[in-house]
Amino acid sequence: MTDRHIEVSLVSRGVTATAKLLDDRAPVTCAAVWDALPLAGDVYHAKYARNEIYALFPPFADAEPPLENPTVTPIPGDLCYFSFAGAELGTTAYGYDREVKAGTTLVDLALFYERNNLLINGDVGWVPGIVWGQIVEGLPELAEACNDMWRTGAAGETLSFRRR
């Protein structure tokens, strides 16, 4: 199989990086994401995981992928897939500008842009993610934009994933 690549962008900041899909390590997840592209949504900066940005989407796979290529310690450039029940994200502590109801499932597509990440959440404990992609070009510029977003806020910014 030929390597597949996508573009990951912070739209308002005009920053784009290239990621390679890890089809050999997370084939089910890669297929689900690839088939759903393009995807774009409001971006959030993590509170608990540290150096992470992410967007939330309604489920887009026929069935949720199995926990393939899991991690609780993502490294810079990792793209991770998480699936959450609304009850796991439905507290005001998360700061979402929309109501996340119990019984709702949300897919979280995340990018980790710096070291020292730990996927533990005070409400639910360990949160393993599926590593389905790796940034191969443009991470320094994207990390700089992510740090800017941490300092100045994420309001009005969009995280976009599209085929390259």
C-alpha positions as CSV (number, residue, x, y, z in Angstrom):
1,M,0.0,0.0,0.0
2,T,1.2,3.5,-0.8
3,D,1.6,5.9,2.1
4,R,-1.4,8.1,2.6
5,H,-1.0,11.7,3.8
6,I,-3.3,14.4,5.1
7,E,-3.1,18.1,5.8
8,V,-3.8,19.3,9.4
9,S,-4.5,23.0,9.6
10,L,-5.3,25.7,12.1
11,V,-7.3,27.7,9.6
12,S,-7.5,31.2,11.0
13,R,-3.8,31.1,11.8
14,G,-2.9,29.9,8.3
15,V,-0.7,27.1,9.5
16,T,-0.7,23.7,7.8
17,A,1.3,20.5,8.5
18,T,1.5,17.2,6.7
19,A,0.8,13.9,8.4
20,K,1.3,10.3,7.4
21,L,-1.4,7.8,8.2
22,L,-0.2,4.9,10.2
23,D,-2.1,2.3,8.2
24,D,0.2,-0.5,9.3
25,R,-0.4,0.1,13.0
26,A,-4.0,1.4,13.1
27,P,-5.7,0.2,9.9
28,V,-9.3,0.3,11.1
29,T,-9.0,3.8,12.5
30,C,-7.1,5.1,9.5
31,A,-9.8,3.8,7.2
32,A,-12.5,5.4,9.3
33,V,-10.8,8.8,9.3
34,W,-9.8,8.7,5.7
35,D,-13.3,7.9,4.5
36,A,-14.8,10.7,6.6
37,L,-12.4,13.4,5.3
38,P,-12.6,16.4,5.1
39,L,-13.4,17.2,8.7
40,A,-13.2,20.5,10.4
41,G,-14.4,21.9,13.7
42,D,-13.9,24.3,16.6
43,V,-10.5,23.7,18.1
44,Y,-9.9,23.3,21.9
45,H,-6.7,23.3,23.8
46,A,-6.4,20.5,26.4
47,K,-6.7,21.1,30.1
48,Y,-5.5,17.7,31.3
49,A,-3.3,16.1,28.7
50,R,-1.0,19.1,28.4
51,N,0.3,19.9,24.8
52,E,-2.8,18.8,22.9
53,I,-5.3,20.5,20.6
54,Y,-8.4,18.8,19.4
55,A,-11.8,19.0,17.7
56,L,-15.0,17.1,18.5
57,F,-17.1,15.4,15.8
58,P,-20.2,13.2,15.7
59,P,-19.3,9.6,15.1
60,F,-18.4,9.0,11.5
61,A,-17.4,5.3,11.4
62,D,-19.9,2.4,10.9
63,A,-18.6,1.0,14.2
64,E,-16.1,2.5,16.6
65,P,-12.5,1.4,15.9
66,P,-10.9,-1.1,18.3
67,L,-8.2,0.2,20.6
68,E,-5.3,-0.3,18.1
69,N,-1.9,1.2,18.5
70,P,-2.9,2.6,21.9
71,T,-0.9,5.1,24.0
72,V,-1.3,7.1,27.2
73,T,1.9,9.0,26.5
74,P,1.7,10.6,23.0
75,I,4.7,12.2,21.5
76,P,5.1,15.4,19.5
77,G,3.4,15.0,16.1
78,D,1.0,12.1,17.2
79,L,-2.5,12.3,15.9
80,C,-4.9,10.4,18.2
81,Y,-8.5,9.2,18.0
82,F,-10.7,9.1,21.1
83,S,-14.4,8.2,21.5
84,F,-16.3,9.6,24.4
85,A,-19.7,9.2,25.8
86,G,-21.4,12.6,26.4
87,A,-21.5,11.9,30.1
88,E,-17.6,11.8,30.1
89,L,-17.4,15.3,28.7
90,G,-20.7,16.8,30.0
91,T,-19.4,18.8,33.0
92,T,-18.9,22.5,32.9
93,A,-15.2,21.9,33.7
94,Y,-14.5,21.2,30.1
95,G,-15.7,24.7,29.0
96,Y,-17.5,23.7,25.8
97,D,-19.8,26.3,24.3
98,R,-22.4,23.7,23.6
99,E,-24.2,21.2,25.7
100,V,-22.7,17.7,25.6
101,K,-25.5,15.4,26.7
102,A,-25.4,11.9,28.3
103,G,-26.1,9.3,25.7
104,T,-24.3,11.2,23.0
105,T,-21.0,9.9,21.5
106,L,-18.3,12.2,20.4
107,V,-15.2,11.5,18.4
108,D,-12.1,13.6,19.5
109,L,-9.4,14.0,16.9
110,A,-6.3,15.3,18.6
111,L,-2.9,16.6,17.7
112,F,0.0,16.5,20.3
113,Y,2.6,19.2,19.5
114,E,5.1,19.0,22.3
115,R,6.6,16.5,24.8
116,N,5.5,15.4,28.3
117,N,1.9,14.4,27.6
118,L,0.0,12.1,29.9
119,L,-3.5,10.9,29.1
120,I,-5.1,10.9,32.5
121,N,-8.3,12.7,33.3
122,G,-9.4,13.5,36.9
123,D,-13.0,12.5,36.2
124,V,-12.5,9.2,34.4
125,G,-8.8,8.1,34.9
126,W,-6.6,6.8,32.2
127,V,-7.7,7.7,28.7
128,P,-5.8,5.6,26.1
129,G,-5.9,7.1,22.6
130,I,-5.4,5.4,19.2
131,V,-2.3,6.8,17.4
132,W,-3.4,6.9,13.7
133,G,-1.1,9.5,12.2
134,Q,2.2,11.3,12.6
135,I,3.1,14.8,11.5
136,V,6.0,14.4,9.1
137,E,6.3,18.0,7.9
138,G,5.5,21.4,9.5
139,L,5.4,20.5,13.1
140,P,7.6,23.4,14.4
141,E,5.3,26.0,12.8
142,L,2.1,24.2,14.0
143,A,3.5,23.9,17.5
144,E,4.3,27.6,17.6
145,A,0.7,28.3,16.5
146,C,-0.6,25.9,19.2
147,N,1.4,27.7,21.9
148,D,0.0,31.0,20.7
149,M,-3.5,29.5,21.0
150,W,-2.7,28.4,24.5
151,R,-1.7,32.0,25.4
152,T,-4.3,33.9,23.4
153,G,-7.2,31.5,23.2
154,A,-8.9,29.2,20.8
155,A,-12.1,31.2,20.1
156,G,-12.8,31.5,16.4
157,E,-10.1,28.9,15.4
158,T,-10.8,25.8,13.4
159,L,-8.9,22.6,13.3
160,S,-9.1,21.0,9.8
161,F,-8.2,17.5,8.5
162,R,-8.2,16.9,4.8
163,R,-6.7,14.5,2.2
164,R,-3.5,15.6,0.6
